[in-house]
Amino acid sequence: MSESKVTASHLRRPAVIYVRQSTLAQVERNTESTMRQYDLAARAQALGWPRSAVAVIDEDLGVSGASAAGRSGFARLAAQVGLGQVGIVLSLECSRLARNNTDWYRLLDLAGMTDTLIADADGIYHPALFNDRLLLGMKGAMSEAELHILRARLDGGIRHKAARGELRRGLPVGLVWGEGDGEIVMHPDEAVTGVIAAIFDRFAVCGSVRGTWLWLRDQALKFPLQPGAYVRGSELIWTEPTYHAVHNVLTHPAYAGAYTFGRSRQEKRVSDDGVLRVRRRVLPQGEWEVLIKDHHPGFIDWDTYQANQHKIGQNIRPMAHQPGTGAVREGCALLQGLATCGTCGRKLAVYYDGEHKATPGYYCTGTGQLVEGRGTALEQWRRQVEQARYNAARAERLAPAALQPAWKPPASSKKATTPPLSSGAGR
């Protein structure tokens, strides 16, 4: 009988119940499982522990058991076991304690050295005994394998759906999911699509992400944010444009009508202080897992997107003592490539005048581009004004009745009086 393993030495130390669910959704929905774990207190009392000597560790509710990182409850349990302060550890099954052998065997080693029992729904085990440790090791391996199988199933389904271009994920602002499988359409608000189109038009003129961003700010144009990117028609937030937002628009392949998956990869490494660090590395285009061109309508075509990426890559400032991408031009003009226009900020072009073409001069080539950019900005301003009027009218229609005045003054404050009888009324 496994109950015979419980000795007086164990009963002098508290019994600890470890409660865990992998996700917050399981905590909300699988209430029966959580209740069964808390009910292990009754089993501890049946084994001889008084109710006052039964402690519950439930700090890890909603935390995965795949790693000890972020599981403060498991860390506290392991510390108490290592100090010899626990007589028995109870859980519904071994997977509640750990789903990886590194954490599992560390707990078994500590329990074996401090004479601590481990119990689950199948029985009571002493990790210091060979047969019990062998059985616990098999259970830990099965728990780890179960997690691997579940992940493989989910990951396989996700990748298979992404390969068809039907996996719904967050979309950049200006694009929303349609009704059909994998259908992506333009945002119904013309003010949103207008500012995205203006960014691409301006980049075609200036050829710089920073120049496009500064132009948006100079023109006082707002940029839309769409927190609910999965839902069509979700509320928009208009904010000041940031460099990151403009850079994301110009580099995201979805704006070129392409569906992509696996553009980044999660990498793990151990830092100098021995802590496991996780970072996400952006992959080059040749290593993307899924790339479906012409998947949906875009603001630009794929060839334009590729040309834009090449241009953005060439705009990176060279390192110190490294040559730039531009070639040294001929001529005696000392400020070529350095002087900029005070109106538009573009670099001034150089011309030479005089009989021997020896007198340098500077001129701006962006005059026509400024006029074109002004027209684009005016059109976007009109859209934003129209959007503001619509929002104001909508808010007025949806205003609750409580905000309306509940009392209206009478048309006249004078009391109604009976007209006097005429002098001939009694005749």
Wavefront OBJ file of the C-alpha trace (Angstrom):
o trace
v 0.000 0.000 0.000
v 1.357 3.428 -0.948
v -0.108 4.884 2.284
v 2.461 2.874 4.225
v 5.181 5.190 2.882
v 3.803 8.009 5.030
v 5.756 8.076 8.267
v 5.721 10.208 11.393
v 8.631 12.187 9.954
v 6.487 13.176 7.002
v 3.490 14.058 9.164
v 5.591 16.460 11.222
v 6.075 18.594 8.096
v 3.316 20.359 6.140
v 1.607 18.891 3.090
v 1.715 21.157 0.034
v -0.834 21.072 -2.807
v 0.418 22.510 -6.081
v -2.395 23.895 -8.284
v -1.785 24.977 -11.893
v -3.647 25.483 -15.160
v -1.739 26.227 -18.369
v -3.717 29.258 -19.576
v -6.136 31.841 -18.227
v -8.770 30.462 -20.598
v -8.469 27.072 -18.898
v -8.822 28.729 -15.513
v -12.084 30.329 -16.649
v -13.522 27.352 -18.524
v -12.079 24.208 -16.919
v -13.385 24.993 -13.475
v -13.937 21.310 -12.689
v -10.230 20.552 -13.056
v -9.300 23.455 -10.807
v -11.832 22.309 -8.224
v -10.398 18.776 -8.254
v -6.948 20.156 -7.529
v -8.161 22.161 -4.544
v -10.033 19.097 -3.286
v -6.685 17.326 -2.790
v -6.760 18.893 0.689
v -9.262 16.197 1.661
v -6.828 13.490 0.494
v -4.040 15.026 2.580
v -6.296 14.873 5.641
v -7.149 11.254 4.871
v -3.409 10.486 4.850
v -3.030 11.917 8.367
v -2.277 15.609 7.958
v -4.507 18.010 9.920
v -6.232 20.717 7.910
v -4.053 23.389 9.491
v -0.937 21.627 8.161
v -2.112 21.626 4.512
v -0.863 24.504 2.365
v -1.918 25.384 -1.181
v 0.380 26.973 -3.779
v -1.745 28.370 -6.605
v 0.369 31.292 -7.808
v 0.947 29.622 -11.182
v -2.685 29.492 -12.302
v -2.722 30.478 -15.984
v 1.029 29.806 -16.475
v 2.403 27.073 -18.732
v 4.474 24.298 -17.174
v 6.811 24.106 -20.162
v 9.469 26.009 -18.215
v 10.169 27.146 -14.684
v 10.636 30.709 -15.946
v 7.831 32.913 -14.696
v 6.499 30.259 -12.305
v 7.036 31.808 -8.892
v 4.872 29.157 -7.247
v 7.019 26.299 -8.540
v 10.164 28.136 -7.463
v 8.758 28.546 -3.946
v 7.778 24.876 -3.854
v 11.249 23.736 -4.930
v 12.856 26.006 -2.316
v 10.692 24.614 0.501
v 11.371 21.038 -0.593
v 15.110 21.713 -0.751
v 15.040 23.114 2.806
v 13.258 19.997 4.079
v 10.123 21.917 5.045
v 7.624 19.739 3.097
v 6.416 16.264 4.010
v 4.477 15.534 0.810
v 3.718 17.290 -2.464
v 0.282 16.558 -3.922
v -0.859 17.287 -7.464
v -3.521 15.960 -9.782
v -0.898 14.551 -12.162
v 2.809 15.000 -12.735
v 2.258 17.368 -15.662
v 0.909 19.943 -13.189
v 4.330 20.152 -11.560
v 6.466 20.320 -14.704
v 6.304 19.495 -18.391
v 10.047 19.406 -19.012
v 12.562 16.953 -17.592
v 14.997 19.635 -16.449
v 12.582 21.052 -13.869
v 11.059 17.663 -13.109
v 14.303 15.864 -12.243
v 15.547 18.823 -10.221
v 12.446 18.524 -8.040
v 12.907 14.741 -7.781
v 16.536 15.162 -6.690
v 15.568 17.646 -3.995
v 12.687 15.469 -2.779
v 14.906 12.368 -2.662
v 17.576 14.116 -0.587
v 15.108 15.648 1.899
v 12.823 12.597 2.301
v 9.823 14.290 0.679
v 6.978 12.284 -0.823
v 5.257 13.051 -4.144
v 1.650 12.024 -4.722
v -0.694 12.141 -7.699
v -4.011 10.542 -8.560
v -2.342 7.131 -9.057
v -0.429 6.813 -5.822
v 2.313 7.991 -3.475
v 5.980 7.851 -4.482
v 9.281 8.263 -2.676
v 11.903 9.653 -5.109
v 14.694 8.090 -3.038
v 13.429 4.581 -3.898
v 14.644 3.202 -7.228
v 11.331 1.779 -8.437
v 9.406 4.912 -7.510
v 11.998 7.183 -9.132
v 11.931 5.051 -12.290
v 8.148 5.356 -12.480
v 8.251 9.101 -11.801
v 10.897 9.511 -14.501
v 8.682 7.725 -17.034
v 5.737 9.914 -16.080
v 7.857 13.035 -16.525
v 9.064 11.858 -19.948
v 5.478 11.126 -21.022
v 4.371 14.575 -19.819
v 7.126 16.224 -21.843
v 6.295 14.119 -24.901
v 2.610 14.982 -24.550
v 3.433 18.684 -24.645
v 5.583 18.150 -27.740
v 2.754 16.288 -29.511
v 0.213 18.980 -28.669
v 2.535 21.700 -29.934
v 3.280 19.776 -33.111
v -0.430 19.378 -33.869
v -1.204 23.035 -33.302
v 1.879 24.241 -35.163
v 1.159 21.934 -38.094
v -2.392 23.219 -38.425
v -1.228 26.830 -38.266
v 1.448 26.354 -40.922
v -0.871 24.405 -43.206
v -3.461 27.178 -43.084
v -0.803 29.852 -43.564
v 0.497 28.059 -46.667
v -2.939 28.628 -48.249
v -2.928 32.291 -47.215
v -5.953 31.818 -44.944
v -4.426 32.165 -41.482
v -5.872 35.297 -39.910
v -3.344 37.407 -38.064
v -2.986 41.074 -37.322
v -2.932 43.231 -40.452
v -1.209 46.590 -40.846
v -3.427 49.635 -40.743
v -5.218 50.249 -44.025
v -6.006 46.564 -44.629
v -8.756 44.512 -42.984
v -9.980 40.935 -43.213
v -12.987 40.296 -45.430
v -15.765 37.773 -45.128
v -14.228 34.981 -47.226
v -11.418 32.613 -46.296
v -8.165 34.510 -46.509
v -9.871 37.565 -48.024
v -8.071 40.856 -47.366
v -9.611 44.132 -48.517
v -8.861 47.815 -48.280
v -10.100 49.700 -45.248
v -13.537 51.201 -45.975
v -12.493 54.622 -44.637
v -11.027 56.738 -47.450
v -9.144 58.866 -44.916
v -7.181 55.766 -43.853
v -6.357 54.557 -47.344
v -5.641 58.145 -48.381
v -2.847 58.690 -45.869
v -1.290 55.299 -46.698
v -1.351 56.141 -50.409
v 0.111 59.580 -49.637
v 3.053 57.928 -47.863
v 3.893 55.824 -50.915
v 3.443 58.790 -53.260
v 5.720 60.954 -51.163
v 8.377 58.260 -50.892
v 8.399 57.980 -54.679
v 9.263 61.691 -54.760
v 11.838 62.019 -51.968
v 13.113 58.440 -51.768
v 13.650 58.610 -48.004
v 11.714 57.249 -45.032
v 12.771 60.177 -42.885
v 11.875 62.669 -45.592
v 8.417 61.118 -45.905
v 7.940 61.233 -42.148
v 9.000 64.886 -41.944
v 6.655 65.754 -44.812
v 3.717 64.218 -42.956
v 4.569 66.266 -39.891
v 5.054 69.468 -41.862
v 1.667 68.991 -43.488
v 0.061 68.288 -40.078
v -1.386 65.004 -41.342
v -2.564 62.448 -38.800
v -1.771 58.732 -38.902
v -4.403 56.083 -38.055
v -3.896 53.308 -35.542
v -6.138 50.249 -35.592
v -5.900 48.269 -32.319
v -8.506 45.698 -33.429
v -6.672 44.622 -36.568
v -8.578 41.326 -36.707
v -12.025 42.908 -36.849
v -13.380 44.778 -39.822
v -14.773 48.154 -38.878
v -12.923 48.396 -35.559
v -12.430 51.819 -34.040
v -9.543 53.966 -35.281
v -7.241 56.251 -33.320
v -5.679 59.190 -35.158
v -2.285 60.232 -33.792
v 0.839 62.103 -34.780
v 2.866 60.081 -37.315
v 6.040 58.444 -36.016
v 9.119 57.382 -37.931
v 8.498 53.755 -36.964
v 4.941 53.866 -38.325
v 6.080 55.328 -41.655
v 8.935 52.818 -41.900
v 6.533 49.948 -41.229
v 4.212 51.128 -44.014
v 7.054 51.340 -46.538
v 8.551 47.950 -45.621
v 5.502 45.757 -44.944
v 4.881 43.391 -47.887
v 1.124 43.312 -47.227
v 0.845 46.779 -48.772
v 2.211 45.266 -51.995
v -0.584 42.668 -52.076
v 1.572 39.837 -50.684
v 0.613 37.373 -47.947
v 3.563 36.383 -45.778
v 4.194 34.092 -42.853
v 7.356 33.380 -40.908
v 9.158 36.690 -41.517
v 10.799 36.437 -38.099
v 12.146 33.707 -35.879
v 12.351 33.341 -32.120
v 15.842 32.665 -30.817
v 16.963 31.690 -27.320
v 20.339 32.333 -25.763
v 21.915 32.347 -22.337
v 23.155 35.775 -21.298
v 26.376 36.471 -19.402
v 24.490 36.432 -16.094
v 23.139 32.942 -16.827
v 19.556 34.026 -17.596
v 17.742 32.584 -20.584
v 16.908 35.381 -23.011
v 14.414 35.182 -25.860
v 14.546 37.540 -28.815
v 12.883 37.719 -32.228
v 15.110 38.077 -35.283
v 13.810 39.442 -38.577
v 14.687 37.099 -41.445
v 15.779 38.112 -44.940
v 13.192 37.726 -47.672
v 14.743 34.523 -48.997
v 14.092 32.770 -45.663
v 10.406 33.675 -45.313
v 8.344 30.546 -44.820
v 5.342 31.676 -46.899
v 5.240 34.329 -49.608
v 2.132 34.543 -51.811
v 2.297 37.412 -54.283
v -0.864 39.050 -55.672
v -2.841 37.596 -52.772
v -4.989 40.715 -52.316
v -5.254 44.296 -53.604
v -2.297 46.438 -52.575
v -1.288 50.073 -52.605
v 1.752 49.291 -54.803
v 2.830 46.362 -56.956
v 5.519 43.860 -56.029
v 8.185 45.318 -58.315
v 7.716 48.754 -56.762
v 7.980 47.199 -53.311
v 11.269 45.531 -54.194
v 12.633 48.780 -55.622
v 11.588 50.623 -52.457
v 13.382 48.097 -50.234
v 16.548 48.475 -52.282
v 16.315 52.258 -52.020
v 15.737 52.140 -48.256
v 18.731 49.830 -47.872
v 20.915 52.243 -49.800
v 19.864 55.109 -47.534
v 21.581 53.606 -44.499
v 24.345 55.887 -43.279
v 27.776 54.204 -43.675
v 29.901 53.356 -40.674
v 32.760 55.618 -39.592
v 35.720 55.655 -42.006
v 33.649 53.701 -44.541
v 32.810 55.059 -48.006
v 29.224 55.981 -48.773
v 27.165 54.770 -51.697
v 27.444 58.009 -53.673
v 30.324 58.779 -55.995
v 32.422 61.966 -55.806
v 31.222 64.334 -58.524
v 33.487 66.353 -60.813
v 33.625 70.168 -60.722
v 34.842 72.941 -58.454
v 31.640 73.439 -56.442
v 32.639 72.993 -52.803
v 29.104 72.471 -51.471
v 27.858 69.827 -53.905
v 26.038 67.150 -51.972
v 26.084 69.298 -48.820
v 23.904 72.342 -49.502
v 20.167 71.828 -49.014
v 17.094 73.807 -49.959
v 15.740 75.988 -47.162
v 12.160 75.378 -48.339
v 11.888 71.660 -49.034
v 15.086 70.310 -47.431
v 16.249 68.477 -50.559
v 19.876 68.538 -51.665
v 20.602 71.314 -54.142
v 21.744 70.453 -57.636
v 24.806 72.127 -59.117
v 25.167 74.001 -62.417
v 28.129 75.880 -63.908
v 27.901 79.215 -65.698
v 30.308 81.574 -67.377
v 32.370 81.501 -70.511
v 34.357 78.472 -69.407
v 31.635 76.999 -67.235
v 33.753 77.683 -64.181
v 31.271 79.571 -61.987
v 29.215 77.148 -59.847
v 25.598 77.715 -58.876
v 22.949 75.825 -56.942
v 19.254 75.238 -57.588
v 16.436 73.146 -56.177
v 14.826 70.449 -58.304
v 11.868 69.953 -55.988
v 9.662 72.910 -57.000
v 7.207 70.816 -59.009
v 7.368 68.071 -56.403
v 6.358 70.531 -53.704
v 3.274 71.531 -55.689
v 2.339 67.884 -56.194
v 2.871 67.119 -52.512
v 0.750 70.118 -51.559
v -2.125 68.766 -53.630
v -1.819 65.351 -51.988
v -1.862 66.949 -48.544
v -4.918 69.080 -49.389
v -6.803 66.016 -50.567
v -5.984 64.172 -47.337
v -7.038 67.203 -45.280
v -10.402 67.148 -47.033
v -10.817 63.473 -46.112
v -9.935 64.126 -42.493
v -12.364 67.059 -42.301
v -15.099 64.883 -43.784
v -14.273 62.149 -41.269
v -14.425 64.641 -38.389
v -17.831 65.885 -39.541
v -19.120 62.330 -39.762
v -17.860 61.492 -36.272
v -19.431 64.639 -34.857
v -22.784 63.885 -36.491
v -22.639 60.279 -35.328
v -21.847 61.304 -31.763
v -24.759 63.742 -31.837
v -27.144 61.017 -33.012
v -25.937 58.559 -30.385
v -26.049 61.063 -27.527
v -28.026 59.500 -24.649
v -31.295 61.028 -23.626
v -29.853 61.763 -20.208
v -27.664 64.418 -21.736
v -30.656 66.257 -23.179
v -32.327 68.930 -21.006
v -35.058 67.284 -18.954
v -36.940 70.552 -18.239
v -38.140 73.124 -20.722
v -39.350 76.553 -19.654
v -43.026 77.333 -20.447
v -43.830 79.567 -23.363
v -45.106 82.281 -21.000
v -44.622 82.673 -17.258
v -47.867 84.631 -16.828
v -50.899 82.797 -15.478
v -53.958 82.590 -17.699
v -56.703 85.008 -16.559
v -60.373 85.216 -17.386
v -61.135 88.230 -19.545
v -63.317 90.862 -17.763
v -66.996 91.028 -18.554
v -68.094 93.871 -20.784
v -70.349 96.634 -19.354
v -73.238 95.299 -21.325
v -72.897 91.714 -20.296
v -75.673 91.974 -17.647
v -78.137 93.678 -19.849
l 1 2 3 4 5 6 7 8 9 10 11 12 13 14 15 16 17 18 19 20 21 22 23 24 25 26 27 28 29 30 31 32 33 34 35 36 37 38 39 40 41 42 43 44 45 46 47 48 49 50 51 52 53 54 55 56 57 58 59 60 61 62 63 64 65 66 67 68 69 70 71 72 73 74 75 76 77 78 79 80 81 82 83 84 85 86 87 88 89 90 91 92 93 94 95 96 97 98 99 100 101 102 103 104 105 106 107 108 109 110 111 112 113 114 115 116 117 118 119 120 121 122 123 124 125 126 127 128 129 130 131 132 133 134 135 136 137 138 139 140 141 142 143 144 145 146 147 148 149 150 151 152 153 154 155 156 157 158 159 160 161 162 163 164 165 166 167 168 169 170 171 172 173 174 175 176 177 178 179 180 181 182 183 184 185 186 187 188 189 190 191 192 193 194 195 196 197 198 199 200 201 202 203 204 205 206 207 208 209 210 211 212 213 214 215 216 217 218 219 220 221 222 223 224 225 226 227 228 229 230 231 232 233 234 235 236 237 238 239 240 241 242 243 244 245 246 247 248 249 250 251 252 253 254 255 256 257 258 259 260 261 262 263 264 265 266 267 268 269 270 271 272 273 274 275 276 277 278 279 280 281 282 283 284 285 286 287 288 289 290 291 292 293 294 295 296 297 298 299 300 301 302 303 304 305 306 307 308 309 310 311 312 313 314 315 316 317 318 319 320 321 322 323 324 325 326 327 328 329 330 331 332 333 334 335 336 337 338 339 340 341 342 343 344 345 346 347 348 349 350 351 352 353 354 355 356 357 358 359 360 361 362 363 364 365 366 367 368 369 370 371 372 373 374 375 376 377 378 379 380 381 382 383 384 385 386 387 388 389 390 391 392 393 394 395 396 397 398 399 400 401 402 403 404 405 406 407 408 409 410 411 412 413 414 415 416 417 418 419 420 421 422 423 424 425 426 427
